[in-house]
């Protein structure tokens, strides 16, 4: 093909219908299980779910999470457990959004929203602190100036996690075992999931069956629902 034929192909393409969408005006719908920016959740009574156990930091393959726990004040506890997350930081220059932190968390404190459109003008802004990650008094994620939040991006956070068996117990596969969250309650199940109890032991009211209690009583000393 010569030069003239090549130009002819180019000019012919200019007249065809474009398949490129204009960003951000023509954004495509996001997948239900998209992994985006993290949030730290609260129970429906407003208490923080994080108990400062540092399991999320330990399991993180990118080493982007830094957590330090502290004993709860007896007169004004922050979480239902003996400890709470005093320091919680995520470095988004390292995070690969694998969601392993969500799977490791024993109290469902950390989840990922569908927000992934956020950028930084300096490295300090890329390190989110607890003040930025913790949901507000209504249970909604905080929307920072450099984030482009859209409607629905706070819904069904870490949805893929809810489709797996709770803590690896196969008897709990497809059974809802998620505690209520401030502002949302108990989030809706995925297709194929149900809220029925998984075993006859639980149906008989045994909270120790497989180490789970579907009553979601988080007032005990272990720091929350497992």
Buried (B, 14 or more C-beta within 10 A) or exposed (E): EEEEEEEEEEEEEEEEEEEEEEEEEEEEEBEEBBBBBBBBBBBBEEBBBBBBBBBBBEBBEBEBBBBEBEEBEEEEBBBBBBBBBBEBBBBBEBBEBBBBBBBBBBBBBBBBBBBBBBEEEEEEBBBBEBEBBBBEEEBBBBBEEEBEBEEEBBEBBBBBBBBEBBEEBEBBBBBBBBBBBBBBEBBBBBEEBEEEBBBEBBEEEEEEBBEBBBEBEBEEEEBBBB
